[in-house]
Amino acid sequence: MKTQHTVPVSKNEKHIVTIEDLTHEGMGVAKIKGYPIFIDNALPGEKIEVKIHKTGKSFGYGKAMKFLTSSKDRVEIKDEHLGKVGISPLQHLSYSKQLSFKQDQVKNVMQRIAKMPEVPVKQTLGMKNPWGYRNKAQVPVRKQNEKLVTGFFRKNSHDVIPMENFYIQDPKIDEAILTVRNIMRTYSVKPYNEQQHTGNLRHIMVRRGYHTGEIMIVLVTRTAKLFPTSKIIPDILEALPEVKSIVQNVNPKHTNVILGEENIVLHGEDKIVDTIFDNQFEISSKSFYQVNPQQTEVLYQKVLDYAALTGNETVIDLYAGIGTISLTMAKHAKHVYAVEIIEDAVKNAKANATLNNIDNVTFELGTAEEWLPQLAENGIKADVLVVDPPRKGLEKELVEAIIDIAPKKVVYVSCNPATLARDLALLAEGGYDVKEIQPVDMFPQTHHVESVTLLEKR
Ligand SMILES: C[S@@+](CC[C@H](N)C(=O)[O-])C[C@H]1O[C@@H](n2cnc3c(N)ncnc32)[C@H](O)[C@@H]1O
């Protein structure tokens, strides 16, 4: 017979605990009679009075009520609002410890999931100034006290906390959000009401080219009707001369997904331009573009270092986005074949090849898993294959197709260590040696871990 374990704590109880570890999301972990409690804003070694606020079968959640001791790695947070929203969950941990936390996350999955503890995981490459780095913001718009406000969601809720300084975003983006917010107030634009699914303006999205200063504003609305645009647009342009593109995105669905299908261009075109190394890139509102421009060059340099191209290689770039990696590599390779699933991104990628006078790249619209086997059928062989998938990692059939096409090197750019480790184990089974992993901090103050891995065919 199975023994029934009882949960040793109840809701609202207070306990004194010592934090033993951090979860991969950066929450402190304490144990009461072996039962884990996850506690926000708590660091290893700290002795805390915790109030239990949720219990499940195998773990619970608590709130730190009083700190009896404080970790030497704790740093003062910049703003109390920042602690309430989820945009910078590691902000209370010193930056050097954030970097080692990220390196440890990768080591941990290489041991636990990939079963390859011997693979070298280098120290995380961090930023000199790990604040104000984001080149893109998407802020919710709501009504509070009869006023249109912009801010961010309170953790685990859909209440918006009004904020003016987001700290991790380019300060020029924060400024642009406030300017647009004020203009919207002037014309009494109706903010979205999520519960009732009424009102109109849902989100303001701002993207800014780090090197060019060009700004794109996306006004996400519930309906296609929008205010007195003939007044709003000139006002935005006058107040923000860096704005090159204003797009209305219509999202009529009752959903957490921010962008809808329909775009209406209100000013300029649905694009801005930025540069990475010496290439120019046009970026549209729906295309993926790395959010940390300074670290993007560090990341891509690592991809180039691992690929070690001499000019004679055929390269395949899967999950190519607007072609940033493909075009960076094309200058050092014979030919690059690239695939991407989002149509607008592929259009950008092709235009970007032209913009930079690069003609040794072929961009295709499609899914990596369907396109790679076709490429192999057409007799294309690759020396180097780069993958940069979303968080869910590679489809199993894609791993099989990579093993079949047998490139000498695979360079795996990952934003999720758990799926990376799973995929590396499969590639290792298929005849690849995992040589080295380099974490790169693309998301300071958050728990997100980006890395580049070099694999070589045995
Ligand atoms: C993490 S981004 C990387 C983009 C690009 N390499 C870069 O550095 O900017 C992943 C990209 O994969 C695309 N994508 C998602 N699923 C895909 C699939 N099954 N096949 C091809 N591309 C896909 C996304 O649209 C996105 O542009």
The ligand as an SDF file (V2000), in Angstrom:
LIG
                    3D

 27 29  0  0  0  0  0  0  0  0999 V2000
   14.7350   32.8970  -31.2070 C   0  0  0  0  0  0  0  0  0  0  0  0
   14.1990   33.5400  -32.7360 S   0  0  0  0  0  0  0  0  0  0  0  0
   15.7140   33.6460  -33.5970 C   0  0  0  0  0  0  0  0  0  0  0  0
   15.7480   34.5360  -34.8050 C   0  0  0  0  0  0  0  0  0  0  0  0
   17.1200   34.9180  -35.3380 C   0  0  0  0  0  0  0  0  0  0  0  0
   18.0160   33.8000  -35.4490 N   0  0  0  0  0  0  0  0  0  0  0  0
   17.7390   36.0400  -34.5250 C   0  0  0  0  0  0  0  0  0  0  0  0
   18.7970   35.8620  -33.9130 O   0  0  0  0  0  0  0  0  0  0  0  0
   17.1620   37.1520  -34.5110 O   0  0  0  0  0  0  0  0  0  0  0  0
   13.3800   32.1560  -33.3930 C   0  0  0  0  0  0  0  0  0  0  0  0
   12.7680   32.3630  -34.7560 C   0  0  0  0  0  0  0  0  0  0  0  0
   12.2390   31.1110  -35.2090 O   0  0  0  0  0  0  0  0  0  0  0  0
   11.0140   31.3210  -35.8800 C   0  0  0  0  0  0  0  0  0  0  0  0
   10.3210   30.0130  -35.8570 N   0  0  0  0  0  0  0  0  0  0  0  0
    9.5370   29.4950  -34.8750 C   0  0  0  0  0  0  0  0  0  0  0  0
    9.1930   28.2300  -35.1760 N   0  0  0  0  0  0  0  0  0  0  0  0
    9.7740   27.9220  -36.3730 C   0  0  0  0  0  0  0  0  0  0  0  0
    9.8070   26.7500  -37.1880 C   0  0  0  0  0  0  0  0  0  0  0  0
    9.1530   25.6450  -36.8380 N   0  0  0  0  0  0  0  0  0  0  0  0
   10.5170   26.8020  -38.3280 N   0  0  0  0  0  0  0  0  0  0  0  0
   11.1840   27.9110  -38.6910 C   0  0  0  0  0  0  0  0  0  0  0  0
   11.1940   29.0550  -37.9630 N   0  0  0  0  0  0  0  0  0  0  0  0
   10.4950   29.0590  -36.8060 C   0  0  0  0  0  0  0  0  0  0  0  0
   10.3890   32.4730  -35.1340 C   0  0  0  0  0  0  0  0  0  0  0  0
    9.4300   33.1520  -35.9290 O   0  0  0  0  0  0  0  0  0  0  0  0
   11.6180   33.3500  -34.8120 C   0  0  0  0  0  0  0  0  0  0  0  0
   11.8590   34.2820  -35.8430 O   0  0  0  0  0  0  0  0  0  0  0  0
  1  2  1  0
  2  3  1  0
  2 10  1  0
  3  4  1  0
  4  5  1  0
  5  6  1  0
  5  7  1  0
  7  8  2  0
  7  9  1  0
 10 11  1  0
 11 12  1  0
 11 26  1  0
 12 13  1  0
 13 14  1  0
 13 24  1  0
 14 15  1  0
 14 23  1  0
 15 16  2  0
 16 17  1  0
 17 18  1  0
 17 23  2  0
 18 19  1  0
 18 20  2  0
 20 21  1  0
 21 22  2  0
 22 23  1  0
 24 25  1  0
 24 26  1  0
 26 27  1  0
M  CHG  2   2   1   9  -1
M  END
$$$$
